[in-house]
Amino acid sequence: MLSASVALLAAACVFFLWFPYPYREISGGRALFTLVVAVDVVLGPLLTWVVFDVRKPRSELIRDLAFIAVIQLAALAYGLLSVYEARPIYLVHEVDRFVVISAADVDPVDLPKALPEFQRLPFSGVRLIGVRDSKNGEERLRSLELAIAGKDLSMRPQYWQPLNDKNKADIRLRAKSLQVLMDRSNDDQAAIQTWLDGRTLKSDQVVYLPLTARGVFWTVLLDGPSLDVVGYLPIDSF
C-alpha cells in the first residue's frame, strides 16, 4: 500500500506538474517515469530475494527489509530528480516554429544574462514565450556561430522575452492554414478531423506551426484571430 501511494504521488508530480499533456509524449515524460518505476519495482523484490532467509532472526530480517526500503526510496528519489531535470519549461516561438526547451537544455551560466523574470527556471508548467532579434551585427554573427554548434536562440536565456506583438506578427506571417495540413495526406486529414470533432472551431479558423523537441516533431494549433494555442497534434508539419 505504501509503495502504491508513493508511486501515485510520483505519477502526479510527473504527469500534472512537470510533464502535462502533451509534453509527457513530446518530451518523453511517460517513458522516463515508466523506467524509474520499473527499476524501483524490480529493485525491491530482487534485493528481498537476495537477503531473505527464514533462518535469520526476526530483528535481522526487519533490519534487512528496512534497508531495502531505504534503497528503493533513494533510487526513486534519484530517478525523480532526473525526470525533474528533464522537465519542459518553455514553449519558445523561434522564426517559423515552436521549440520545447527543457531544464536540461539550459546552461546555468547563461541564466544571469536573462531578463529578471527568466533568471530562475519554473518549477512546473510550460510557459509560452518568444525570442528577441539580435541587437547588432556582432550578436547576429555570434548567434550564427552558436546555431551551427547546435545552440539556437531558443536555448539562450539572454534572448528570451514574453511573447510580444513582434513575435505575434512573425507567427501570423509564418503560420499556415490548417487546410494546408489536411491536404497533405489522408492520415493527416483523419487526425485533424478527429481533433476538430466535438470542438466549436472550424478548420478555417485554425492555423498551425511546427513544433520541435529533441528530435520529436509535432504541430501546434493556434486560433487564427487571437493566435492562442488551442491544441497539439502528433504530426510532423515541416
N, C-alpha and C positions, 0 to 999 in steps of 0.2 A: 504493500500500500504506500509506504514511504517513497519507494523508488518510482512508483507511478505518479505520485504527487510532484516529485522533483522533476520528472520528465515533462509533465503537463506545464509546470511553471516555466521550464526552459523553452518549451514549444511556444508558449505565449510571448515570451521575450523575443524569440527569433521571428515568429510569423506576424506579430502585431506591432512590435516596436521597431525592430531592425530591418526586417525584410517584408514589409507589407506588399500585398499583391499590386503589380505583377513582378516585383523585384525578387520574390522568392524563386521565380523561374528565370528572370533575366540575369540576376546576379548570383545565382547558384545557392540561395539560402536553403532550399529544400534538400539539396544534395549534401551540403555541409552539415546540416542538422542530422540527417539520416546517418552520416558517417560517424558523427560524435556519439549518437545514441547507440549505434551498432557496436562501436568499440566498447562503450561503457557496459552494455548489456552482456557482451561476451566476456569482458574482463572479470566481472563478479563471479559467475558460475565457474569459470576456468580456474581462478585462484582458489575458490572454495573447494573444488575437486582436488587441487594440489595439496591443500593443508588439512582437509577434513580427515579425521581418523577417530573412529568410535572409541578407541583405546585411550585417547587423550583425556585428561581430567577436564571437567566441565569448565573450570575457570580458564584453562588454556584455550579451549575451543572458543569461548566467548571473546577472549583477547584476540585470537586469530581472526575471527569474523569481524570484530570491530576494526581491526587493522585493514581488512579487505574493504570495508565500507569507507574508510578514510581514503584509501587508494582510489576507489570508484569516484568519490566526490571530487578528489583532486583532479582526476582525469577529466571529469565532466566540466569542472571549472576551467581547466586549461583549454578544453575544446570550445567552450562557450566564449572564452576570451578571443580565440582565433576567429570564431564566427563574428564576434563583435567588431574586430579589427577589419573584417572584410565587408562590413555593412555598407550599403549605398547611402550616400549623404546628400548628393546634389544631382539634379537633372539639369544639365547645362546646355543652353542653346549656343551652338557654335556654327556660324555661317549657314550651312544647308542641312543641319542635322541636330538631334539632341544626343548628348553624351552622358551616360551614367558614370558618375565619379564615386568611387568607394573611399572609405577612410584610408585604406591601404595604398591608394593611388597618390596620396598627398605627401609630399616631402615636408616634415615638420619645420625644416629650416625656412621654408617659404611662407609659413603662416604669419610671421610678424610683418611681412610686406603687404598683407591684405588689408582691406578696409576693416575697421574695428569689429563690425558685426560678423566677419568671416574668420577672425583670428582663433576662434575656438570651434572645433567641429561639432555639429549637432549630435546629441545622444541618440535620438530616434527620429524617424520620419525622413522623407526625401523632399528637399525644397527645390522649386523651380527657379533657376537664376539664369543670368546671361554673362557674356564676357564683353569687356570694352575693347575698342580698337587700340592699336599701338599708337603711342603719342608722337613718335618721330621715327625717322629712318633707322636710327640705331636700335630702337626697340623692335622694329619690324625685322631687321636683319637677325637680331638675337632670337626672336621668336621663330624665324625660319630655321635657324640652326638647331634649336631645341626640338622643333617639329620633326625634322629629319632624324633626330636621335630618338624619337618616339614620345616626346613630351609636348603635347599640343597645348594650346591656350587654355582649354577646359581643365587641364591638370595643374594650372599655375594660379595659386590663390591671389596673387597681385593683380590678376586680370578679372577676377570675379566681381560681379556687381548685381544688384537687384535687377530683375527684368524690367527694362525701361522702354520708353517709346521708340528709341532707335532699334533695340532688339526686336520689338514687335513689328516695326516696319520691315526689318530684314526677314522675319518669319513670314509676314504676309507676302513679301516678294518671292520667297523661295517655296512656300507651301503649294502643294498641288491639290486639285480637286480629288475627292475620294473616288469619283467615277474613273479617273485615270488608273487607279489601282485596281478597280473592279474589272477593267477591260483587259488587264494583263493575262489573266488565266481564269479558268473555271474554278479552280481551287481557291484562289484569292477572292473571287466573287462570292463563293459559298461562305467563306469565313466572314466576309464583311456583312453579308446579308444576315447571317446568324447573329452578328453583333447588333445590327440595326433592329432586328425583330424585338419588339417589346419596348423600344425606345421611341420617344416622340421626334427625335432628329431624323431628317431625311438625308439621303446621300449627297444631295446638292448643297446641304448646309454644313458639311464636314470637309475639312482639308486635312492634309497629313504631311509629316516629315519623317524621315528615317530616324531610328534610334540605334545607337551602338553601345556595347558594354563588353569589353574584353573578348572580342571575337563572337559575340552574340548580336544578332541583328533582328530588331523588331520594328514596329511602326507606332508613332504617337499620333493619335487622332485629336483634332482641335475643332472647336466650334468656329465656323467661318467668321461670323461678325465679331465675336469677342476675343478669339484666339485662346480661350480657356481650354485646358486639357480635358477631354471628355472620355478618353479611353485609350487602350493599347491593344495591338494585335500582334501575334507571333508570325509576322510576315516580313521578310527581307524586302524592303521597298527601295533599295538603291537601284 
